[in-house]
Amino acid sequence: MTELELAYMAGFADGEGCFSVVKWSAGYSARFTVANTYLPTLEQFRKAFGGKIYLAHNHGKQGYDWILQGPLLPFCLQSLLPYLREKKPQAELLLEFYEKFGKQIGSRRRGKYEKIEQEWYYSRLRDLKQVQSEVEESSPIEVPATQLRLLA
């Protein structure tokens, strides 16, 4: 895969991706999801990194969710990290979580302190998303007219 393709996919993930630690009855797991109505782009993610694509209905509109979890997740995150911008801290935290706990999910009972640590990752990722939402709701950045280029 070329750098240009990785940069495009990272930009798409910055806009449409969700890096999350998911709570299950057996514990926690790392998950990366990209949601969109344009199937060819999600197919590009699946071909590059594995995972599965599911039909989704969001707000009455048909779309698709590409979901990646499990042993292919670190490769995907490491490939996209150099190109991510807005969601880079989320991806870094998810990779850290996976490297620490990813192979253990559902395979054994966890101790009290390990559960507390996993809950911290879960909460921290949620906090990062809230900070991102607050930034998006703030006033737009003003760019001086001298820095704008008109496309001919």
N, C-alpha and C positions, 0 to 999 in steps of 0.2 A: 504494500500500500504506500502511496506517495505521501510526502509531507503535505501537499495541497489537499489531498483527500482527508487526511487526519485533521488538518486545520478546519476544513469544512464541517466534518463530523463533530468536532469539539464546539464549533460555533453553534451548530444545531443543538447539541447537548446543553450548551449554556442557555439557550432559549426554551427548549422543549423537554429537557431532561430532568430527572428526579433521582438524586442520590439519597438512599434511605437505609436506615436500620429498621427492620420490621420485627414486631413482637409476634411470637408464636407461642402456643402452649408449651412447646418443647424448649423455648429459649428465644434467641434473637438471631436474625440472619441479615446479611448485607445484600442489597438489591440496587440495581441501576435500571431505571425505566426511561424510555423515550416515547412520548405520545404524540401522534399527529394523524392527520387525515390523508397524508400523501404516502402511500404504501411503498413506492420505490426507494425512498430514502431509508425507511425502516428495514427494508430488505438489504440495503447496503450495510447497515449495522449488523444484521444477522449474518451476512456472508463474511464480514470482517472478523466478528468476535463470537459468533455462536448465539446462543439464547433462543428465545421463541417469540413469535408475534401472535398476539391475540386480538380478536375483534372487540372493540369497545364502543360503548354508546355514552358520549358525554354531552350533556345539555341537549339531548334530542338529536345530536348529530353523530353520524357513524364515523368512527375513527379506528385507530389501531394503537396497540401498546406493544412495544418491543421490550422484553424483560430479560435481563441477564443477572444470574446469581450463580454461585458455585465456583468451581476451580478456574473458569475462564475469566472471571471478573478482574483479578489483578492485572492480567495482560492488557485488558481493555482500558482500565484506569491508567495504567502506566503509559500506554500509547497516547491517550488523549490529554493527560496532565500538562505537557509542555505547551499546549495550545488553548487550554481553558482559561477563561478570564473571570467572569462573575461567579461561577460555581466551583472554581479551583479549590477553595478551602473545604468545601463539602466533599469533593472527590478525594482530597488528601486524607480527610478524616475517615471516610468510608474505607479507603485502602488500608489505613492503619488498623481499623476495626477488623477487617477481613484477615489481615496478616496475624492478628492476635487471637481471633476467635473463629475465623471462617471455617476451618476444617473440623471444628468441634461440634457444630450445631447439631443437636439431636443425638449425638453419639455417646454422651455420658452425662451424668448428673453434675451440675455445677455447684460450686460452693457459694456461700453467702457473699464473699467479697467479689467473686467473679461476676455474679449477678448484678451487684452494685456497679461495677465497672462497665458492664454492658449497658445498663440503664443510663449511665453517664453519657456514653456515646450516642445512644438513642436521643436523649434530651439535648445534647450539644448540637446534633445535626438539625433538630427542630429549631433550636435557637438561631443557628446560622441562616436558616430559611426565613425566619422572621426578620432578621436584620436585612436580608436581601430585599424582602418585600417593602420594608421601610425606605430603603434607598430608592427603589423603583417608584414609590409614591411621592418622593421629594420633587422639588421643582427641576425642570429640565436644565441641562448645562447650556450656557450661552457660548457660542463660538463666534469670535470676531469675524466680520465680513472679509477681512483680508486673508483669512485662513480657509475660506470656502472656495471651492473650484466648481465652475459650471462645466457640466459634461456636454460636449458638442455632438 
